[in-house]
Amino acid sequence: MATQPSLPDSTAGLYNTLCSGLHLSNQQFQMIQGVLPVQSDPSGLYNFCDGIPPKSVSTLYTSNPVNSLNGNMQIVINDALDSFLKTLAMNNYTNPKYWVDGNVSVDPIYAPPFDALFAQVAGGSTVDIHFDSSTADSNISTSWAQSTGSAGVGFWGTSSRSVSETLNQMASSSRITVDIHFNKVAYLQIRPGGWFTQGFFTDQYKNPKKWTGGQDAWNKVFGPSGSCQYLANQVLLANGYSVVVTSHASYSESDYQMVQSSKDTNVWPFYTSTSHSQATQSHKYNSDKSITTTIACNPGSLQIFGMGVVLTSEAMGGATVSASRLI
């Protein structure tokens, strides 16, 4: 009997399935788990776009990013030798008009504006995606990251022990199917607002000698282990969706009751939280003892399902190329 894929394999397989179904390049696309409820609030979307993406084809998002472009911009400004460009960059960075509600260094504005993104998604595509862990290609060796290291680790919940370690092991070692319906979805270009001075940032990237701390200071931001290896340049947004996830393991009635009643039950791959999201989640115990979970969000709010990721070195070398187009 063939061995069923593990959860990391299923994550990689779903990533490949999304890339194929949405016509996305695996050289830049990153799948997002932990669907962010941006609703009508631009700061939530902008803060997410501001996060420095980890080197992983999928990442679990749970809160505002710890490592952000605006935070790195502040470091670059502070560590730069005095110059006209530094003064210009500082003036732009500290200008309240470039921050949501004037919250300097807290809520950065990104372009295009939230309303424009909402309108662009409304003109996007309706797409259906089917994933089956028993047949999907889980090889991500040719992808940009070649890793699922930042993805969620639990099937029932965002950690393996959220509901039951045994139940998580059952799910992750058994067949999994996922059916996704996007009411409207689009993959759109984004860029930081006026607080980010591209010319200054590029000049500091290309000239370690213009740092007060020299090469060592430069390395902490842009070096091989630096804090700013990648940048987000696109966002995959959906307006209305449903995700039907079935774990084909054999569950008992008591297993099902545990899943259904636990407040920590969030389901791979699109973990959601009823306390922070407009998405609803329901479970069904099937006649073959499998469990199906349906996660749905009505049209009217924007949800993030992925990002376009570009190497900082490429971005600093000139205009970046769009990761793909969505048909």
N, C-alpha and C positions, 0 to 999 in steps of 0.2 A: 504494500500500500504506500502511495506517495506521501511524503511528508508535507504537511500544509505550511504555508508561509507564516513566519513570525510577524509580530506587529511592526517592527522596523521594515520588514519586507513588504508588508501591506501598505505602509506609508510611502515607500518608494514606488510601489506599483500604482498607488492612487495618483502620486505625482506624475508619473509617466502617462497615466490615463487622462489626467487633466490637460497636460501639455498637448496630447494628441487631439482630444476632443475640442479644445479651445484654440488650437493652432498656435500654441505658444512655444517659444524656443527654450530648450532646457539649458541654454547657455546663459540665461539671465533670470528666468522665472523662479520665484520662491513661493511655495504654498503656505498659507497662513492657517494655523489651527488656533482655536479660541477666538471665534468670530467676534470682532469688535463692534459694539452697537453705536455707530456714530450718529444715527438718527438725524436730527436737524442741527446738530451741534458741530460747527467746523473745528473747534479746538481738539476734539477727540480724533478726528481724521488727520489733522495737521500734526499732532503729537506722534501719531503712529508713523506717518511718512517721515518724520524727523529722526526716527530710530536708525541707528547703524545696523544693517542686517548682519546676523551671524552667518558663518560659512556652513550653511545647511540648506538642502532643497526644501525643507519644511521647518517651520519654527512655531512654538507654542507661545502665543501672546497672552499675557495675563494682566498687564498694567502698563503705565507709561514707561517708555524705554529708559533704562539707566544710562546707556551710552547713546548720545544723540549728536546729530550734526551741529545743532546750535551750541551744545556743550563743547564740542571740539573746536568750533569757530572761536569761542571765547578763549580757549587755551592758546590757539594760534595767534590771536590778537595780543594776548598778554605776554607771550613769549617772543614777539617780533621786535626787532630793532626799530627805533623811531624812524618814521618816513612819512611822506605824504600819503602813501597808500594805507599805512596803518591808521593814520588819523581819519581818513575817509571811511575805512572799515569800522573803526570805533564809533564814529558818528552815526553810521548806518545801523550798527548793531544796537545802539542805545536809543534809537528813535522809536518812541512808543507807537507810532502809526504802523510799524511793521510787525506788531505783536497783537494777538487777539485781546481786546479790551485793554490794550496798553500794558499788558503784563510782560515787561522786558525780561528776556531769558527764560520765560516760563511757557508761554503758549505761542510758538512761532507761526506766522502766517505763511502758507504755501499757495502757489498758483497752479492751475487756475482757481478762481474763487469757488467756494462750496456750491453756490447756486448754479454755476456753470457746469461743475462736475455732475450735479444732480440732473441737469438738462441733457448732458451728453449720455449719461447712463440710460435715460428715458428713450433715447434714440438708438440704444444698443440692440443686442441680439437676444432671442429666446433660445436657450440651449438645454439639451438633456444629455447627461453623462451617465454611463453605466460602468461600474467597476466590480470585478469578481477576483478575489485574491487567489483563487485556484488556477486562474488562467492569465492573469495580468503579468506583464513584464516588470520585474523588480530590479532590473539592472540599471543603476544610475552612474555607472563608471564613466560615461561620456558627458555627464552633466557638469555644470560649472562648479558645484560644491562637492560632488561625489560622496555625500554624507547626509544622514538624517539625524545627526547628533543633537539638534536643538528641537526635535519634534516631541510631541507628547508621548509618555511612556505607558499610560494606562488605557485600557479599552473602556472600562466602566469608571470614568473619572480621570482627572488630569494627572493622577499618580497611581502607581500599581496597587496601592492599598486604599484607594478612595472608598471603595465598596467592599471588596474582598479580594485578597491576593489570589486565592484559588479561582474565583470567577474570572479574574483578569487573565490568568494563565489559560483557562478553558477557552476564552474568547480569542486570545492572541494566537493560540495554536490550532484553531479551527478555521473553517472557511468563513469569509466575510464578504458580503455584497453591499454595495452602496449605489443608490440611484439618486442623482442630483438633478433637480429641475431649476433652472434660472429663469425667472420671469423676464428680467432684463439684466444684461451683463455687458460690461465694456472694460477694456484695458486701456488706461489713459495715461498720458504723459503728465508728470508733476515736476515742479521745481521750487526751490526755496524762495521766499519773498525778499524784500529789500534789505532785511537785516543781514543777508548773506552777500558779501562783496566778492564776486567770482574772481575778478582780476587780482585782488590781494591774496585770496586763498591759493590761487594757482601759482602766484609769484613765490609765496612762502613754501609751497610744495616743491618747486623747482630749485630753490635756493636755501639749503640748510645753513649757509653762512649768514643769512639774514635773521637767524634766531639768536636770542641772547644766550641760550644754552647750547648753541651749535648743533652738531650732528646728534648728540645724545638726546637733546630735547626734540629734535625732528623725528628721531626713531620712535619715541614714545607715542607719537601720533600717526606717522606714516610708515614706520619701519615694518619689518616682517611680522612683528608681534604687536604693532601699534593699534591704537584705539579707533582708527578711521581707515580700515582696509577697503570697505565697500560703501556705496551710496545707493539709496533708493531713487529710481528715476521714473517708475511707473506704478500704477496701482490698479488691481483688478477689483472692480466694484460691482455689486449686485443690488438690484432694487426688487425685492421679492424673490423668495426661493423656498424649496423644500428639499430636505435630505432624508432619505429612507435608508437606514442602516440595519442590516440583519446579521446577527451572530448565529451561525449554524451549528454551534455547540449544542449538546443535549443538556438542558437545564431542568431542574426539578421545580415543582410549584414553589417551594420555599426559596429557591434561588431567585425565581422571578419576583416574589414578594420583596426580597431584599433589594433587588434592582429598582423596583417600582417605588418603594417607600423611602429609599435613602435620599437625603437632601444633597448628598455629594455625587449623585449619579449624573455625570456628564459623559457623553458618548463619543468615542473616537469615530471619525476624524475631526468633526467640527464641534468641539466642546463649546458649550454655551452656558450662560448663567441666567436663570429667570429673574434674579434680583438686579441684574444690570443690562438686560437685553429685552428687546421686543419679541424675540424668538420664543416659540412654545415648544415643549418637548413632551411626547407621549410614548408609552411602551405597550407592546402587544405580545402575549404568550401564544405562540403558534401551536398547531396540532402535532407538529413534528418535534416539539420541545425546543425549538429555536426561539429567539427573542428579536422582535423588530422594534426599532425606535425611529420615530418620525420627528424631525426638527423642522419647523416651518416659520417663516417670517413673511407677513403680508407686505405687498408693495406699499411704499410710503417712507421708507428709511433706507439709507445706504449702508451696506455691509461690506467689509473688506475680506476678500478670499485669497488675495495674493499680492505680491509686489514684484516689480522689475528691479533687478540688482545689477549694478555696474561696478567694476573695479574703480577705486578712486584714481589709480594711475591712468586709466583710460579716460576718465572724466576730466582729469587735469591736462590731458594731452590734446583736447579739442572737443568738438561737439560729439556727443554720444549717439550711437545708432539705436533706433527703437528695437526693443527686444523681439517684437513680433507685431502682428496685427490680428485682431479678433474678427472672424467672419460671422 
